[in-house]
């Protein structure tokens, strides 16, 4: 059986990313881009995350994440702090400015979700997300 799952997921990520950026532009949100939004989303769920965990949760390589955090820190979206017990461990925190952007981000993600799931029933959405989660677990298991 020939499958296209990997190709389709990659295309959805590429096209979805462009749509996300377009929605940000249409809403005149320029404080963060789509990739930075992923980082902010993780921190809105749980502020004060070790950089290693942020790398894992975001799927970004440490080198990529570090340079993104440099830009986000310069834009006053995040701040880095060293853990008291282990000074080598870097913890990432949101700034007040980043906390104020959460509603903007949520409005963009709600819009992109409406686009993704247009004409899907709630049951189909649940199934689709269940399958995607299983695929994610499968690929994460080999890391």
C-alpha positions in Angstrom: 0.0 0.0 0.0 1.4 3.4 -1.0 1.0 6.1 1.6 1.3 9.8 1.5 1.0 10.7 5.2 4.4 12.3 5.5 4.0 14.3 2.3 0.5 15.5 3.3 1.6 16.5 6.8 4.6 18.4 5.4 2.3 20.2 2.8 -0.2 21.1 5.5 2.6 22.5 7.7 4.0 24.6 4.7 0.7 25.9 3.4 -0.8 26.2 6.9 2.2 28.3 8.0 1.7 30.6 5.0 -2.0 31.0 5.9 -1.1 31.7 9.5 1.4 34.4 8.5 -1.2 35.9 6.2 -3.8 36.0 9.0 -1.2 37.7 11.3 -0.6 40.3 8.6 -4.3 40.8 8.0 -4.9 41.3 11.7 -1.8 43.6 11.8 -0.1 41.5 14.4 3.6 42.0 14.0 4.9 41.3 17.5 5.6 37.6 16.6 5.7 35.3 13.7 4.2 31.8 13.4 7.3 30.0 14.7 7.6 32.4 17.6 3.9 31.9 18.2 4.6 28.2 18.8 7.1 29.1 21.5 4.7 31.6 23.1 1.9 29.1 23.0 4.0 26.6 25.0 4.9 29.3 27.5 1.3 30.5 27.9 0.4 27.0 28.9 3.3 26.7 31.4 5.6 29.7 32.0 9.1 29.1 33.2 10.2 26.2 31.0 13.7 24.9 30.7 15.2 25.6 27.3 15.7 21.8 26.7 12.0 21.2 27.4 11.0 24.1 25.1 13.1 22.6 22.3 11.4 19.2 22.7 7.8 20.7 23.0 8.3 23.0 20.0 10.1 20.5 17.8 12.9 23.1 17.2 16.5 22.2 17.3 18.5 23.9 20.1 20.5 26.0 17.7 17.3 27.3 16.0 15.5 27.8 19.2 18.5 29.7 20.7 18.6 32.2 17.8 14.8 32.6 17.9 14.9 33.3 21.7 17.6 35.9 21.0 15.3 37.7 18.7 12.3 37.2 21.1 14.3 38.5 24.0 15.4 41.6 22.0 11.7 42.2 21.2 10.8 41.9 25.0 8.7 38.8 24.5 10.8 36.4 26.7 13.5 36.5 29.3 16.0 33.9 30.3 17.0 33.1 33.8 19.4 30.6 35.3 18.1 28.0 37.7 19.4 28.5 41.3 20.2 24.8 41.9 21.9 24.3 38.5 23.3 27.5 37.0 23.8 25.7 33.6 20.1 25.2 33.3 18.4 28.1 31.4 14.7 28.7 32.1 12.5 30.7 29.7 9.8 33.1 31.0 7.2 35.3 29.3 7.4 39.0 29.7 4.3 41.2 30.5 4.3 42.2 26.8 4.1 38.6 25.7 1.2 37.9 28.1 -0.7 40.7 26.5 -0.4 39.1 23.1 -2.2 35.8 24.1 -5.7 37.0 23.0 -4.3 38.0 19.6 -2.7 34.6 19.2 -5.8 32.9 20.2 -7.9 34.8 17.6 -5.4 33.7 14.9 -5.4 30.1 16.0 -9.3 30.0 16.2 -9.4 31.3 12.6 -6.8 28.8 11.3 -8.8 26.0 13.1 -11.9 27.1 11.3 -10.0 26.9 8.0 -8.5 23.4 8.9 -11.7 21.9 10.0 -14.2 23.5 7.5 -17.1 21.1 6.9 -15.8 18.6 9.5 -18.2 17.2 12.2 -17.0 17.3 15.8 -16.6 13.5 15.6 -14.4 13.9 12.5 -12.3 16.5 14.2 -11.8 14.3 17.2 -10.8 11.4 15.0 -8.4 13.5 12.9 -6.7 14.8 15.9 -6.5 11.4 17.5 -4.8 10.0 14.4 -2.4 13.0 14.3 -1.5 12.5 17.9 -0.9 8.8 17.3 1.4 9.7 14.4 3.2 12.2 16.5 3.7 9.7 19.3 5.1 7.2 16.8 7.7 9.6 15.4 8.6 10.9 18.8 9.2 7.3 20.0 12.1 6.9 17.6 14.0 10.0 18.9 
